Amino acid sequence: MIHRQIEEPLKAEIRPGLWIGGIPDMIVEEDGELLVLDHKFTTGYLGSNLYNRTKFQKQLPIYCLLASEMYGEKIRSGVINAIYMGDKA
């Protein structure tokens, strides 16, 4: 796995004069393909529905779109690295 970038801003013009941007935690290259990683800390229990019950639902797909535009490459996947920080950690 090769780190392409760590916490570097991404931006793309999605139509003339309209820019979006964001800062994913990490973009890595694995077997010639790019993955976008975003770390999330939570006090809620980790489970299969974590992604759906959080406010950042659209954040990772936007990061993937931005990375694809910036690098001119297809993104294989976006990965949420959820870290439990609750009382029982």
PDB file with one MODEL, atoms N, CA, C and O in Angstrom:
MODEL        1
ATOM      1  N   MET A   1       0.847  -1.168   0.000  1.00  0.00           N
ATOM      2  CA  MET A   1       0.000   0.000   0.000  1.00  0.00           C
ATOM      3  C   MET A   1       0.899   1.239   0.000  1.00  0.00           C
ATOM      4  O   MET A   1       1.822   1.350   0.807  1.00  0.00           O
ATOM      5  N   ILE A   2       0.616   2.155  -0.907  1.00  0.00           N
ATOM      6  CA  ILE A   2       1.395   3.375  -1.046  1.00  0.00           C
ATOM      7  C   ILE A   2       0.509   4.569  -0.691  1.00  0.00           C
ATOM      8  O   ILE A   2      -0.589   4.707  -1.230  1.00  0.00           O
ATOM      9  N   HIS A   3       0.976   5.424   0.205  1.00  0.00           N
ATOM     10  CA  HIS A   3       0.218   6.637   0.539  1.00  0.00           C
ATOM     11  C   HIS A   3       0.389   7.648  -0.585  1.00  0.00           C
ATOM     12  O   HIS A   3       1.510   8.034  -0.915  1.00  0.00           O
ATOM     13  N   ARG A   4      -0.702   8.067  -1.160  1.00  0.00           N
ATOM     14  CA  ARG A   4      -0.671   9.125  -2.165  1.00  0.00           C
ATOM     15  C   ARG A   4      -0.722  10.487  -1.499  1.00  0.00           C
ATOM     16  O   ARG A   4      -0.025  11.416  -1.907  1.00  0.00           O
ATOM     17  N   GLN A   5      -1.551  10.600  -0.470  1.00  0.00           N
ATOM     18  CA  GLN A   5      -1.653  11.866   0.247  1.00  0.00           C
ATOM     19  C   GLN A   5      -2.275  11.631   1.610  1.00  0.00           C
ATOM     20  O   GLN A   5      -3.020  10.671   1.805  1.00  0.00           O
ATOM     21  N   ILE A   6      -1.969  12.502   2.541  1.00  0.00           N
ATOM     22  CA  ILE A   6      -2.553  12.472   3.878  1.00  0.00           C
ATOM     23  C   ILE A   6      -3.048  13.883   4.199  1.00  0.00           C
ATOM     24  O   ILE A   6      -2.268  14.836   4.213  1.00  0.00           O
ATOM     25  N   GLU A   7      -4.337  14.001   4.452  1.00  0.00           N
ATOM     26  CA  GLU A   7      -4.984  15.260   4.827  1.00  0.00           C
ATOM     27  C   GLU A   7      -4.587  16.437   3.943  1.00  0.00           C
ATOM     28  O   GLU A   7      -4.208  17.498   4.439  1.00  0.00           O
ATOM     29  N   GLU A   8      -4.676  16.240   2.634  1.00  0.00           N
ATOM     30  CA  GLU A   8      -4.424  17.304   1.674  1.00  0.00           C
ATOM     31  C   GLU A   8      -5.746  17.719   1.048  1.00  0.00           C
ATOM     32  O   GLU A   8      -6.562  16.860   0.712  1.00  0.00           O
ATOM     33  N   PRO A   9      -5.974  19.023   0.884  1.00  0.00           N
ATOM     34  CA  PRO A   9      -7.234  19.477   0.297  1.00  0.00           C
ATOM     35  C   PRO A   9      -7.406  19.017  -1.148  1.00  0.00           C
ATOM     36  O   PRO A   9      -6.454  18.992  -1.929  1.00  0.00           O
ATOM     37  N   LEU A  10      -8.628  18.658  -1.480  1.00  0.00           N
ATOM     38  CA  LEU A  10      -9.013  18.318  -2.838  1.00  0.00           C
ATOM     39  C   LEU A  10     -10.078  19.312  -3.285  1.00  0.00           C
ATOM     40  O   LEU A  10     -10.880  19.769  -2.470  1.00  0.00           O
ATOM     41  N   LYS A  11     -10.091  19.645  -4.556  1.00  0.00           N
ATOM     42  CA  LYS A  11     -11.153  20.493  -5.071  1.00  0.00           C
ATOM     43  C   LYS A  11     -11.384  20.163  -6.538  1.00  0.00           C
ATOM     44  O   LYS A  11     -10.490  19.681  -7.233  1.00  0.00           O
ATOM     45  N   ALA A  12     -12.599  20.434  -6.990  1.00  0.00           N
ATOM     46  CA  ALA A  12     -12.944  20.195  -8.386  1.00  0.00           C
ATOM     47  C   ALA A  12     -14.051  21.156  -8.785  1.00  0.00           C
ATOM     48  O   ALA A  12     -14.924  21.494  -7.985  1.00  0.00           O
ATOM     49  N   GLU A  13     -13.998  21.584 -10.033  1.00  0.00           N
ATOM     50  CA  GLU A  13     -15.045  22.427 -10.586  1.00  0.00           C
ATOM     51  C   GLU A  13     -16.083  21.497 -11.202  1.00  0.00           C
ATOM     52  O   GLU A  13     -15.826  20.864 -12.226  1.00  0.00           O
ATOM     53  N   ILE A  14     -17.254  21.417 -10.578  1.00  0.00           N
ATOM     54  CA  ILE A  14     -18.252  20.453 -11.039  1.00  0.00           C
ATOM     55  C   ILE A  14     -19.132  21.015 -12.160  1.00  0.00           C
ATOM     56  O   ILE A  14     -19.763  20.262 -12.902  1.00  0.00           O
ATOM     57  N   ARG A  15     -19.166  22.334 -12.270  1.00  0.00           N
ATOM     58  CA  ARG A  15     -19.699  23.020 -13.449  1.00  0.00           C
ATOM     59  C   ARG A  15     -19.078  24.404 -13.443  1.00  0.00           C
ATOM     60  O   ARG A  15     -18.551  24.835 -12.417  1.00  0.00           O
ATOM     61  N   PRO A  16     -19.126  25.097 -14.539  1.00  0.00           N
ATOM     62  CA  PRO A  16     -18.417  26.375 -14.614  1.00  0.00           C
ATOM     63  C   PRO A  16     -18.760  27.309 -13.446  1.00  0.00           C
ATOM     64  O   PRO A  16     -19.916  27.674 -13.231  1.00  0.00           O
ATOM     65  N   GLY A  17     -17.724  27.675 -12.709  1.00  0.00           N
ATOM     66  CA  GLY A  17     -17.871  28.586 -11.585  1.00  0.00           C
ATOM     67  C   GLY A  17     -18.332  27.960 -10.281  1.00  0.00           C
ATOM     68  O   GLY A  17     -18.420  28.655  -9.269  1.00  0.00           O
ATOM     69  N   LEU A  18     -18.631  26.650 -10.277  1.00  0.00           N
ATOM     70  CA  LEU A  18     -19.085  25.976  -9.060  1.00  0.00           C
ATOM     71  C   LEU A  18     -18.044  24.938  -8.630  1.00  0.00           C
ATOM     72  O   LEU A  18     -17.854  23.909  -9.278  1.00  0.00           O
ATOM     73  N   TRP A  19     -17.388  25.245  -7.527  1.00  0.00           N
ATOM     74  CA  TRP A  19     -16.323  24.394  -7.007  1.00  0.00           C
ATOM     75  C   TRP A  19     -16.779  23.721  -5.720  1.00  0.00           C
ATOM     76  O   TRP A  19     -17.526  24.304  -4.933  1.00  0.00           O
ATOM     77  N   ILE A  20     -16.324  22.489  -5.513  1.00  0.00           N
ATOM     78  CA  ILE A  20     -16.505  21.807  -4.237  1.00  0.00           C
ATOM     79  C   ILE A  20     -15.127  21.357  -3.763  1.00  0.00           C
ATOM     80  O   ILE A  20     -14.206  21.181  -4.561  1.00  0.00           O
ATOM     81  N   GLY A  21     -15.007  21.178  -2.473  1.00  0.00           N
ATOM     82  CA  GLY A  21     -13.722  20.755  -1.936  1.00  0.00           C
ATOM     83  C   GLY A  21     -13.898  20.001  -0.638  1.00  0.00           C
ATOM     84  O   GLY A  21     -14.975  20.006  -0.042  1.00  0.00           O
ATOM     85  N   GLY A  22     -12.846  19.361  -0.210  1.00  0.00           N
ATOM     86  CA  GLY A  22     -12.855  18.612   1.032  1.00  0.00           C
ATOM     87  C   GLY A  22     -11.465  18.107   1.343  1.00  0.00           C
ATOM     88  O   GLY A  22     -10.549  18.198   0.524  1.00  0.00           O
ATOM     89  N   ILE A  23     -11.327  17.575   2.541  1.00  0.00           N
ATOM     90  CA  ILE A  23     -10.024  17.060   2.978  1.00  0.00           C
ATOM     91  C   ILE A  23     -10.198  15.649   3.528  1.00  0.00           C
ATOM     92  O   ILE A  23     -10.487  15.482   4.713  1.00  0.00           O
ATOM     93  N   PRO A  24     -10.028  14.631   2.685  1.00  0.00           N
ATOM     94  CA  PRO A  24     -10.078  13.258   3.208  1.00  0.00           C
ATOM     95  C   PRO A  24      -8.843  12.989   4.059  1.00  0.00           C
ATOM     96  O   PRO A  24      -7.815  13.650   3.906  1.00  0.00           O
ATOM     97  N   ASP A  25      -8.953  12.027   4.942  1.00  0.00           N
ATOM     98  CA  ASP A  25      -7.823  11.725   5.819  1.00  0.00           C
ATOM     99  C   ASP A  25      -6.658  11.087   5.074  1.00  0.00           C
ATOM    100  O   ASP A  25      -5.500  11.354   5.392  1.00  0.00           O
ATOM    101  N   MET A  26      -6.951  10.253   4.092  1.00  0.00           N
ATOM    102  CA  MET A  26      -5.859   9.564   3.409  1.00  0.00           C
ATOM    103  C   MET A  26      -6.328   9.009   2.063  1.00  0.00           C
ATOM    104  O   MET A  26      -7.453   8.528   1.931  1.00  0.00           O
ATOM    105  N   ILE A  27      -5.455   9.085   1.083  1.00  0.00           N
ATOM    106  CA  ILE A  27      -5.671   8.398  -0.194  1.00  0.00           C
ATOM    107  C   ILE A  27      -4.486   7.465  -0.376  1.00  0.00           C
ATOM    108  O   ILE A  27      -3.331   7.880  -0.274  1.00  0.00           O
ATOM    109  N   VAL A  28      -4.781   6.217  -0.643  1.00  0.00           N
ATOM    110  CA  VAL A  28      -3.724   5.225  -0.810  1.00  0.00           C
ATOM    111  C   VAL A  28      -3.885   4.502  -2.137  1.00  0.00           C
ATOM    112  O   VAL A  28      -4.972   4.443  -2.711  1.00  0.00           O
ATOM    113  N   GLU A  29      -2.790   3.963  -2.598  1.00  0.00           N
ATOM    114  CA  GLU A  29      -2.799   3.147  -3.801  1.00  0.00           C
ATOM    115  C   GLU A  29      -2.489   1.716  -3.391  1.00  0.00           C
ATOM    116  O   GLU A  29      -1.500   1.455  -2.706  1.00  0.00           O
ATOM    117  N   GLU A  30      -3.339   0.797  -3.815  1.00  0.00           N
ATOM    118  CA  GLU A  30      -3.150  -0.613  -3.511  1.00  0.00           C
ATOM    119  C   GLU A  30      -3.394  -1.404  -4.786  1.00  0.00           C
ATOM    120  O   GLU A  30      -4.462  -1.297  -5.390  1.00  0.00           O
ATOM    121  N   ASP A  31      -2.430  -2.182  -5.189  1.00  0.00           N
ATOM    122  CA  ASP A  31      -2.514  -2.981  -6.417  1.00  0.00           C
ATOM    123  C   ASP A  31      -2.896  -2.115  -7.614  1.00  0.00           C
ATOM    124  O   ASP A  31      -3.681  -2.531  -8.467  1.00  0.00           O
ATOM    125  N   GLY A  32      -2.330  -0.897  -7.670  1.00  0.00           N
ATOM    126  CA  GLY A  32      -2.554  -0.008  -8.805  1.00  0.00           C
ATOM    127  C   GLY A  32      -3.887   0.724  -8.798  1.00  0.00           C
ATOM    128  O   GLY A  32      -4.209   1.421  -9.760  1.00  0.00           O
ATOM    129  N   GLU A  33      -4.674   0.578  -7.722  1.00  0.00           N
ATOM    130  CA  GLU A  33      -5.965   1.239  -7.645  1.00  0.00           C
ATOM    131  C   GLU A  33      -5.993   2.163  -6.424  1.00  0.00           C
ATOM    132  O   GLU A  33      -5.308   1.926  -5.429  1.00  0.00           O
ATOM    133  N   LEU A  34      -6.805   3.222  -6.525  1.00  0.00           N
ATOM    134  CA  LEU A  34      -6.879   4.193  -5.439  1.00  0.00           C
ATOM    135  C   LEU A  34      -8.033   3.897  -4.500  1.00  0.00           C
ATOM    136  O   LEU A  34      -9.115   3.488  -4.922  1.00  0.00           O
ATOM    137  N   LEU A  35      -7.775   4.114  -3.208  1.00  0.00           N
ATOM    138  CA  LEU A  35      -8.792   4.021  -2.158  1.00  0.00           C
ATOM    139  C   LEU A  35      -8.764   5.317  -1.364  1.00  0.00           C
ATOM    140  O   LEU A  35      -7.696   5.863  -1.087  1.00  0.00           O
ATOM    141  N   VAL A  36      -9.941   5.806  -1.001  1.00  0.00           N
ATOM    142  CA  VAL A  36     -10.053   7.002  -0.172  1.00  0.00           C
ATOM    143  C   VAL A  36     -10.451   6.551   1.227  1.00  0.00           C
ATOM    144  O   VAL A  36     -11.462   5.869   1.396  1.00  0.00           O
ATOM    145  N   LEU A  37      -9.661   6.927   2.231  1.00  0.00           N
ATOM    146  CA  LEU A  37      -9.938   6.554   3.610  1.00  0.00           C
ATOM    147  C   LEU A  37     -10.323   7.784   4.422  1.00  0.00           C
ATOM    148  O   LEU A  37      -9.726   8.851   4.278  1.00  0.00           O
ATOM    149  N   ASP A  38     -11.321   7.621   5.270  1.00  0.00           N
ATOM    150  CA  ASP A  38     -11.743   8.694   6.149  1.00  0.00           C
ATOM    151  C   ASP A  38     -11.936   8.113   7.545  1.00  0.00           C
ATOM    152  O   ASP A  38     -12.716   7.180   7.732  1.00  0.00           O
ATOM    153  N   HIS A  39     -11.233   8.661   8.512  1.00  0.00           N
ATOM    154  CA  HIS A  39     -11.328   8.198   9.892  1.00  0.00           C
ATOM    155  C   HIS A  39     -12.482   8.913  10.579  1.00  0.00           C
ATOM    156  O   HIS A  39     -12.630  10.127  10.438  1.00  0.00           O
ATOM    157  N   LYS A  40     -13.294   8.181  11.313  1.00  0.00           N
ATOM    158  CA  LYS A  40     -14.407   8.749  12.075  1.00  0.00           C
ATOM    159  C   LYS A  40     -14.352   8.203  13.493  1.00  0.00           C
ATOM    160  O   LYS A  40     -14.230   6.995  13.700  1.00  0.00           O
ATOM    161  N   PHE A  41     -14.442   9.083  14.448  1.00  0.00           N
ATOM    162  CA  PHE A  41     -14.481   8.697  15.848  1.00  0.00           C
ATOM    163  C   PHE A  41     -15.923   8.756  16.315  1.00  0.00           C
ATOM    164  O   PHE A  41     -16.641   9.699  15.984  1.00  0.00           O
ATOM    165  N   THR A  42     -16.361   7.757  17.084  1.00  0.00           N
ATOM    166  CA  THR A  42     -17.745   7.695  17.521  1.00  0.00           C
ATOM    167  C   THR A  42     -17.836   7.173  18.946  1.00  0.00           C
ATOM    168  O   THR A  42     -17.009   6.370  19.379  1.00  0.00           O
ATOM    169  N   THR A  43     -18.844   7.634  19.666  1.00  0.00           N
ATOM    170  CA  THR A  43     -19.135   7.076  20.985  1.00  0.00           C
ATOM    171  C   THR A  43     -20.286   6.085  20.887  1.00  0.00           C
ATOM    172  O   THR A  43     -20.636   5.435  21.872  1.00  0.00           O
ATOM    173  N   GLY A  44     -20.875   5.967  19.695  1.00  0.00           N
ATOM    174  CA  GLY A  44     -21.923   4.971  19.456  1.00  0.00           C
ATOM    175  C   GLY A  44     -21.304   3.634  19.115  1.00  0.00           C
ATOM    176  O   GLY A  44     -20.135   3.555  18.738  1.00  0.00           O
ATOM    177  N   TYR A  45     -22.090   2.593  19.249  1.00  0.00           N
ATOM    178  CA  TYR A  45     -21.580   1.266  18.949  1.00  0.00           C
ATOM    179  C   TYR A  45     -21.299   1.111  17.466  1.00  0.00           C
ATOM    180  O   TYR A  45     -22.035   1.628  16.625  1.00  0.00           O
ATOM    181  N   LEU A  46     -20.235   0.400  17.156  1.00  0.00           N
ATOM    182  CA  LEU A  46     -19.894   0.130  15.775  1.00  0.00           C
ATOM    183  C   LEU A  46     -20.732  -1.031  15.283  1.00  0.00           C
ATOM    184  O   LEU A  46     -20.935  -2.011  15.999  1.00  0.00           O
ATOM    185  N   GLY A  47     -21.208  -0.919  14.080  1.00  0.00           N
ATOM    186  CA  GLY A  47     -22.010  -1.990  13.500  1.00  0.00           C
ATOM    187  C   GLY A  47     -22.226  -1.730  12.029  1.00  0.00           C
ATOM    188  O   GLY A  47     -21.766  -0.724  11.488  1.00  0.00           O
ATOM    189  N   SER A  48     -22.928  -2.641  11.385  1.00  0.00           N
ATOM    190  CA  SER A  48     -23.108  -2.540   9.948  1.00  0.00           C
ATOM    191  C   SER A  48     -23.920  -1.320   9.534  1.00  0.00           C
ATOM    192  O   SER A  48     -23.822  -0.879   8.389  1.00  0.00           O
ATOM    193  N   ASN A  49     -24.717  -0.768  10.440  1.00  0.00           N
ATOM    194  CA  ASN A  49     -25.518   0.393  10.065  1.00  0.00           C
ATOM    195  C   ASN A  49     -24.881   1.717  10.499  1.00  0.00           C
ATOM    196  O   ASN A  49     -25.534   2.756  10.416  1.00  0.00           O
ATOM    197  N   LEU A  50     -23.635   1.710  10.956  1.00  0.00           N
ATOM    198  CA  LEU A  50     -22.963   2.939  11.379  1.00  0.00           C
ATOM    199  C   LEU A  50     -22.987   3.982  10.272  1.00  0.00           C
ATOM    200  O   LEU A  50     -23.290   5.149  10.522  1.00  0.00           O
ATOM    201  N   TYR A  51     -22.675   3.577   9.075  1.00  0.00           N
ATOM    202  CA  TYR A  51     -22.614   4.515   7.951  1.00  0.00           C
ATOM    203  C   TYR A  51     -23.958   5.211   7.737  1.00  0.00           C
ATOM    204  O   TYR A  51     -24.005   6.415   7.488  1.00  0.00           O
ATOM    205  N   ASN A  52     -25.037   4.455   7.833  1.00  0.00           N
ATOM    206  CA  ASN A  52     -26.365   5.018   7.567  1.00  0.00           C
ATOM    207  C   ASN A  52     -26.873   5.934   8.670  1.00  0.00           C
ATOM    208  O   ASN A  52     -27.691   6.814   8.399  1.00  0.00           O
ATOM    209  N   ARG A  53     -26.420   5.758   9.894  1.00  0.00           N
ATOM    210  CA  ARG A  53     -26.971   6.563  10.980  1.00  0.00           C
ATOM    211  C   ARG A  53     -26.107   7.773  11.335  1.00  0.00           C
ATOM    212  O   ARG A  53     -26.339   8.416  12.358  1.00  0.00           O
ATOM    213  N   THR A  54     -25.145   8.079  10.526  1.00  0.00           N
ATOM    214  CA  THR A  54     -24.272   9.208  10.821  1.00  0.00           C
ATOM    215  C   THR A  54     -24.509  10.348   9.845  1.00  0.00           C
ATOM    216  O   THR A  54     -25.079  10.160   8.771  1.00  0.00           O
ATOM    217  N   LYS A  55     -24.066  11.521  10.237  1.00  0.00           N
ATOM    218  CA  LYS A  55     -24.306  12.710   9.435  1.00  0.00           C
ATOM    219  C   LYS A  55     -23.363  12.843   8.241  1.00  0.00           C
ATOM    220  O   LYS A  55     -23.569  13.706   7.387  1.00  0.00           O
ATOM    221  N   PHE A  56     -22.345  12.010   8.173  1.00  0.00           N
ATOM    222  CA  PHE A  56     -21.363  12.147   7.100  1.00  0.00           C
ATOM    223  C   PHE A  56     -21.653  11.240   5.910  1.00  0.00           C
ATOM    224  O   PHE A  56     -20.735  10.892   5.167  1.00  0.00           O
ATOM    225  N   GLN A  57     -22.896  10.856   5.717  1.00  0.00           N
ATOM    226  CA  GLN A  57     -23.251   9.919   4.651  1.00  0.00           C
ATOM    227  C   GLN A  57     -22.747  10.340   3.279  1.00  0.00           C
ATOM    228  O   GLN A  57     -22.291   9.495   2.509  1.00  0.00           O
ATOM    229  N   LYS A  58     -22.819  11.617   2.958  1.00  0.00           N
ATOM    230  CA  LYS A  58     -22.444  12.084   1.622  1.00  0.00           C
ATOM    231  C   LYS A  58     -20.980  12.513   1.528  1.00  0.00           C
ATOM    232  O   LYS A  58     -20.473  12.774   0.437  1.00  0.00           O
ATOM    233  N   GLN A  59     -20.325  12.582   2.644  1.00  0.00           N
ATOM    234  CA  GLN A  59     -18.951  13.069   2.667  1.00  0.00           C
ATOM    235  C   GLN A  59     -17.998  12.149   1.896  1.00  0.00           C
ATOM    236  O   GLN A  59     -17.228  12.630   1.065  1.00  0.00           O
ATOM    237  N   LEU A  60     -18.033  10.867   2.146  1.00  0.00           N
ATOM    238  CA  LEU A  60     -17.091   9.950   1.498  1.00  0.00           C
ATOM    239  C   LEU A  60     -17.301   9.872  -0.011  1.00  0.00           C
ATOM    240  O   LEU A  60     -16.316   9.911  -0.749  1.00  0.00           O
ATOM    241  N   PRO A  61     -18.538   9.764  -0.512  1.00  0.00           N
ATOM    242  CA  PRO A  61     -18.703   9.780  -1.975  1.00  0.00           C
ATOM    243  C   PRO A  61     -18.175  11.068  -2.618  1.00  0.00           C
ATOM    244  O   PRO A  61     -17.642  11.034  -3.727  1.00  0.00           O
ATOM    245  N   ILE A  62     -18.321  12.195  -1.928  1.00  0.00           N
ATOM    246  CA  ILE A  62     -17.779  13.453  -2.456  1.00  0.00           C
ATOM    247  C   ILE A  62     -16.262  13.400  -2.484  1.00  0.00           C
ATOM    248  O   ILE A  62     -15.645  13.822  -3.462  1.00  0.00           O
ATOM    249  N   TYR A  63     -15.652  12.887  -1.423  1.00  0.00           N
ATOM    250  CA  TYR A  63     -14.196  12.726  -1.425  1.00  0.00           C
ATOM    251  C   TYR A  63     -13.736  11.849  -2.590  1.00  0.00           C
ATOM    252  O   TYR A  63     -12.732  12.148  -3.237  1.00  0.00           O
ATOM    253  N   CYS A  64     -14.468  10.773  -2.854  1.00  0.00           N
ATOM    254  CA  CYS A  64     -14.102   9.879  -3.963  1.00  0.00           C
ATOM    255  C   CYS A  64     -14.210  10.609  -5.304  1.00  0.00           C
ATOM    256  O   CYS A  64     -13.336  10.472  -6.160  1.00  0.00           O
ATOM    257  N   LEU A  65     -15.275  11.379  -5.484  1.00  0.00           N
ATOM    258  CA  LEU A  65     -15.437  12.164  -6.706  1.00  0.00           C
ATOM    259  C   LEU A  65     -14.294  13.156  -6.866  1.00  0.00           C
ATOM    260  O   LEU A  65     -13.724  13.283  -7.950  1.00  0.00           O
ATOM    261  N   LEU A  66     -13.960  13.857  -5.795  1.00  0.00           N
ATOM    262  CA  LEU A  66     -12.874  14.831  -5.842  1.00  0.00           C
ATOM    263  C   LEU A  66     -11.539  14.173  -6.169  1.00  0.00           C
ATOM    264  O   LEU A  66     -10.778  14.685  -6.990  1.00  0.00           O
ATOM    265  N   ALA A  67     -11.254  13.051  -5.536  1.00  0.00           N
ATOM    266  CA  ALA A  67      -9.985  12.348  -5.784  1.00  0.00           C
ATOM    267  C   ALA A  67      -9.908  11.877  -7.228  1.00  0.00           C
ATOM    268  O   ALA A  67      -8.855  11.969  -7.859  1.00  0.00           O
ATOM    269  N   SER A  68     -11.015  11.375  -7.750  1.00  0.00           N
ATOM    270  CA  SER A  68     -11.046  10.929  -9.146  1.00  0.00           C
ATOM    271  C   SER A  68     -10.771  12.084 -10.094  1.00  0.00           C
ATOM    272  O   SER A  68     -10.025  11.937 -11.062  1.00  0.00           O
ATOM    273  N   GLU A  69     -11.379  13.239  -9.814  1.00  0.00           N
ATOM    274  CA  GLU A  69     -11.162  14.433 -10.642  1.00  0.00           C
ATOM    275  C   GLU A  69      -9.717  14.927 -10.530  1.00  0.00           C
ATOM    276  O   GLU A  69      -9.099  15.267 -11.539  1.00  0.00           O
ATOM    277  N   MET A  70      -9.184  14.966  -9.325  1.00  0.00           N
ATOM    278  CA  MET A  70      -7.834  15.493  -9.107  1.00  0.00           C
ATOM    279  C   MET A  70      -6.747  14.605  -9.715  1.00  0.00           C
ATOM    280  O   MET A  70      -5.779  15.100 -10.293  1.00  0.00           O
ATOM    281  N   TYR A  71      -6.920  13.288  -9.578  1.00  0.00           N
ATOM    282  CA  TYR A  71      -5.905  12.360 -10.062  1.00  0.00           C
ATOM    283  C   TYR A  71      -6.179  11.840 -11.464  1.00  0.00           C
ATOM    284  O   TYR A  71      -5.301  11.248 -12.092  1.00  0.00           O
ATOM    285  N   GLY A  72      -7.399  12.058 -11.961  1.00  0.00           N
ATOM    286  CA  GLY A  72      -7.742  11.546 -13.285  1.00  0.00           C
ATOM    287  C   GLY A  72      -7.785  10.032 -13.323  1.00  0.00           C
ATOM    288  O   GLY A  72      -7.542   9.426 -14.367  1.00  0.00           O
ATOM    289  N   GLU A  73      -8.091   9.419 -12.192  1.00  0.00           N
ATOM    290  CA  GLU A  73      -8.140   7.960 -12.083  1.00  0.00           C
ATOM    291  C   GLU A  73      -9.440   7.542 -11.415  1.00  0.00           C
ATOM    292  O   GLU A  73     -10.037   8.301 -10.651  1.00  0.00           O
ATOM    293  N   LYS A  74      -9.866   6.329 -11.713  1.00  0.00           N
ATOM    294  CA  LYS A  74     -11.044   5.774 -11.056  1.00  0.00           C
ATOM    295  C   LYS A  74     -10.681   5.380  -9.624  1.00  0.00           C
ATOM    296  O   LYS A  74      -9.591   4.869  -9.363  1.00  0.00           O
ATOM    297  N   ILE A  75     -11.604   5.624  -8.713  1.00  0.00           N
ATOM    298  CA  ILE A  75     -11.409   5.244  -7.317  1.00  0.00           C
ATOM    299  C   ILE A  75     -12.047   3.871  -7.106  1.00  0.00           C
ATOM    300  O   ILE A  75     -13.224   3.680  -7.413  1.00  0.00           O
ATOM    301  N   ARG A  76     -11.282   2.922  -6.588  1.00  0.00           N
ATOM    302  CA  ARG A  76     -11.814   1.584  -6.363  1.00  0.00           C
ATOM    303  C   ARG A  76     -12.854   1.572  -5.254  1.00  0.00           C
ATOM    304  O   ARG A  76     -13.882   0.902  -5.362  1.00  0.00           O
ATOM    305  N   SER A  77     -12.579   2.325  -4.173  1.00  0.00           N
ATOM    306  CA  SER A  77     -13.475   2.263  -3.026  1.00  0.00           C
ATOM    307  C   SER A  77     -13.200   3.423  -2.083  1.00  0.00           C
ATOM    308  O   SER A  77     -12.116   4.007  -2.071  1.00  0.00           O
ATOM    309  N   GLY A  78     -14.215   3.735  -1.297  1.00  0.00           N
ATOM    310  CA  GLY A  78     -14.066   4.644  -0.177  1.00  0.00           C
ATOM    311  C   GLY A  78     -14.233   3.828   1.094  1.00  0.00           C
ATOM    312  O   GLY A  78     -15.111   2.969   1.176  1.00  0.00           O
ATOM    313  N   VAL A  79     -13.396   4.092   2.079  1.00  0.00           N
ATOM    314  CA  VAL A  79     -13.411   3.292   3.301  1.00  0.00           C
ATOM    315  C   VAL A  79     -13.538   4.209   4.513  1.00  0.00           C
ATOM    316  O   VAL A  79     -12.770   5.159   4.668  1.00  0.00           O
ATOM    317  N   ILE A  80     -14.514   3.915   5.370  1.00  0.00           N
ATOM    318  CA  ILE A  80     -14.637   4.614   6.645  1.00  0.00           C
ATOM    319  C   ILE A  80     -13.929   3.767   7.698  1.00  0.00           C
ATOM    320  O   ILE A  80     -14.274   2.604   7.905  1.00  0.00           O
ATOM    321  N   ASN A  81     -12.952   4.350   8.351  1.00  0.00           N
ATOM    322  CA  ASN A  81     -12.263   3.698   9.454  1.00  0.00           C
ATOM    323  C   ASN A  81     -12.900   4.236  10.728  1.00  0.00           C
ATOM    324  O   ASN A  81     -12.470   5.264  11.252  1.00  0.00           O
ATOM    325  N   ALA A  82     -13.925   3.544  11.231  1.00  0.00           N
ATOM    326  CA  ALA A  82     -14.660   3.995  12.412  1.00  0.00           C
ATOM    327  C   ALA A  82     -13.949   3.531  13.678  1.00  0.00           C
ATOM    328  O   ALA A  82     -13.613   2.356  13.828  1.00  0.00           O
ATOM    329  N   ILE A  83     -13.731   4.473  14.577  1.00  0.00           N
ATOM    330  CA  ILE A  83     -12.990   4.200  15.811  1.00  0.00           C
ATOM    331  C   ILE A  83     -13.887   4.506  16.994  1.00  0.00           C
ATOM    332  O   ILE A  83     -14.332   5.640  17.173  1.00  0.00           O
ATOM    333  N   TYR A  84     -14.146   3.498  17.793  1.00  0.00           N
ATOM    334  CA  TYR A  84     -15.027   3.645  18.953  1.00  0.00           C
ATOM    335  C   TYR A  84     -14.288   4.322  20.090  1.00  0.00           C
ATOM    336  O   TYR A  84     -13.212   3.887  20.499  1.00  0.00           O
ATOM    337  N   MET A  85     -14.886   5.404  20.598  1.00  0.00           N
ATOM    338  CA  MET A  85     -14.281   6.179  21.688  1.00  0.00           C
ATOM    339  C   MET A  85     -15.214   6.275  22.886  1.00  0.00           C
ATOM    340  O   MET A  85     -15.083   7.192  23.697  1.00  0.00           O
ATOM    341  N   GLY A  86     -16.141   5.357  23.008  1.00  0.00           N
ATOM    342  CA  GLY A  86     -17.120   5.389  24.101  1.00  0.00           C
ATOM    343  C   GLY A  86     -16.542   4.969  25.436  1.00  0.00           C
ATOM    344  O   GLY A  86     -15.344   4.714  25.558  1.00  0.00           O
ATOM    345  N   ASP A  87     -17.403   4.901  26.429  1.00  0.00           N
ATOM    346  CA  ASP A  87     -16.999   4.577  27.791  1.00  0.00           C
ATOM    347  C   ASP A  87     -16.376   3.190  27.928  1.00  0.00           C
ATOM    348  O   ASP A  87     -15.573   2.955  28.831  1.00  0.00           O
ATOM    349  N   LYS A  88     -16.736   2.290  27.053  1.00  0.00           N
ATOM    350  CA  LYS A  88     -16.252   0.915  27.161  1.00  0.00           C
ATOM    351  C   LYS A  88     -15.037   0.664  26.251  1.00  0.00           C
ATOM    352  O   LYS A  88     -14.676  -0.484  25.995  1.00  0.00           O
ATOM    353  N   ALA A  89     -14.426   1.726  25.776  1.00  0.00           N
ATOM    354  CA  ALA A  89     -13.263   1.582  24.900  1.00  0.00           C
ATOM    355  C   ALA A  89     -12.057   1.123  25.693  1.00  0.00           C
ATOM    356  O   ALA A  89     -10.978   0.944  25.129  1.00  0.00           O
TER     357      ALA A  89
ENDMDL
END
